[in-house]
Amino acid sequence: MSSESTEVQVSRGTEGDLSALTDLYNHYVRETPITFDTSVFTPEERRPWLLSHLEDARYPLLVAREHDSGRILGYATASPFRPKAAYATSVETTVYCAPDAAGRGIGTLLYEALFAALAGQDVHRAYAGVTQPNEASARLHTRFGFRPVGTYREVGRKFGRYWDVAWYEKDLAPDPSTRP
């Protein structure tokens, strides 16, 4: 899968992306409450996460790269929503952009590619948790048809304070009349 503009290419992630993806994610671990991980990862610690997305097409990892340099500007994934079998048709989506790539439409490109990759699969709903406040993420999810369904108040503690997480859902069923 590839989507290309004059500046950015979106494609499936590869094992060769591991170090750059780990560095990008570690920025959010160190500097923001956006993820509730509190310790940075080595690439080897992050490898199982990467391989889980490479080995299962149902849960893609899509990477945005600068066309000329190949530098990773962001990534998006779909992951299992919960481990129990009845949740199999639900996914949790996430998108992370390099700090210097904010406002360039990278998140939009990544989500367009992610939802195209999910189309036609037996996936009924997508969910996204957004640490509050995060207006940019709220706007992105709303633009893609997610609707707010609730907020977990003070559910995580990081940097010496408690953070709320707003939950959003998106209907992925192509035609409501085909639902069981």
Salt bridges, closest charged atoms under 4 A:
GLU4 OE2 - HIS67 ND1 3.40
GLU7 OE1 - ARG104 NH2 3.13
GLU15 OE1 - ARG47 NH1 3.37
ASP17 OD1 - ARG65 NH2 2.49
GLU44 OE2 - ARG47 NH2 2.77
GLU66 OE1 - ARG71 NE 3.59
GLU66 OE2 - ARG104 NH1 3.91
ASP100 OD2 - ARG71 NH2 2.99
ASP164 OD2 - ARG153 NH1 3.16
GLU169 OE1 - ARG125 NE 3.62
GLU169 OE2 - ARG147 NH2 2.55
ASP171 OD1 - ARG125 NH1 3.12
ASP171 OD2 - ARG179 NH2 2.25
